[in-house]
């Protein structure tokens, strides 16, 4: 469809939507925070966002009716356990039998999710239809959108009477230009928008300016309960956790470990996390080329990462950027000190240099290696930082962070005014 034809059709659809919303606003129920729905891409998948969303859902379900709405389903069983009291529903279920409409529309690319959004290739026109029907069917309650694709759809399609909350799990600066343009246009329609770090909150405040949502605040992720004991910090093992992607900087970590292995050949590095076969193979080749076979191990994904952390003595972060750094807190919850690049944004908001970990200002692998060697060689320092790390992690306990969400939802519930129905024109 050409732009000359598409634009009038889009504007006509938006005009109709404004009229419908105006009618619905007159009969919309009073704000209700007793029902919470959390819009997630793939509830049965694995990853930091999924784990932390499930953690939050379990807390909110103590006193609220909580449902996780998974946009897609591509696995029979969940990778992470679903918390008690939390329901899960699916919009585009790709596991069970699919009807003719689903099969047909699944051949076409999504028009609702921008091409520059990372999940664009994972959704289809059928996904769009299911998401649109879900959003328009809502009648009150709270809707929390957990990634930009669905946050943008929520601001466009959620009816009056629904309290809308956006949640950022990466950082504003990682989004591509078209996504940034849409974020600046639409995010002001949220009743509240939550970032994980104060640095990212400030960036959003600067980018949105006069188009900021009703509330713009920082609420960090909470530490999920993990199996395993507190580490003794005497195992000759260093751990890194994350998807095998460019952002995690495992290529830099392998270079750093070459220096560590030369000085301490009895220590090993274990990297936990999955990735595409091509990326994993390239990382294995880097390990072999560096002569680190038997020194660096790719362990794949683990459901019991707490037990692995309990058997480690140092946690290392080689990331080029972090949305928050959930695994930093998980390591600290086992009393494991962290050596991390001081990358944007999360590490510096969690780690206090020389108190519960080491922040490496330089992005050079040699500087990271020096920090790791320092903790290997100074056991007293390692034990002191590990003890302080435990106390740091306690500030991110689920009850502490959950109380911040309670306060936000209660505040939104007290606000009697409804979100503006104004949609503008060419918002696509």
Secondary structure, 3 states (H helix, E strand, C coil): CCHHHHHHHHHHHHHHHHHHHHHHHHHCCCCCCCEEEEEECCCCCCCHHHHHHHHHHHHHCCCCEEEEEEEEECCCCCCCCCCCCEEEEEEEECCCCCCHHHHHHCCCECCCCCCCCCCHHHCEHHHHHHHHHHHHHCCCCEEEECCHHHHHHHHHHCCCCCEEEEECCCCHHHCCHHHHHHHHHHHHHCCEEEECCHHHHHHHHHHHHHHCCCEEEECCCCCCCCCCCCCCCCCCEEEEECCCCHHHCHHHHHHHHHHHHHHCCCCEEEEECCCCHHHHHHHHHHHHHCCCECCEEEEECCCCHHHHHHCCCEEEECCCEECCCHHHHHHHHCCCEEEEECCEECHHHHCCECCCEEEECCCCHHHHHHHHHHHHHCHHHHHHHHHHHHHHHHCCCHHHHHHHHHHHHHHHHHCCCCCCCCCCCCCC
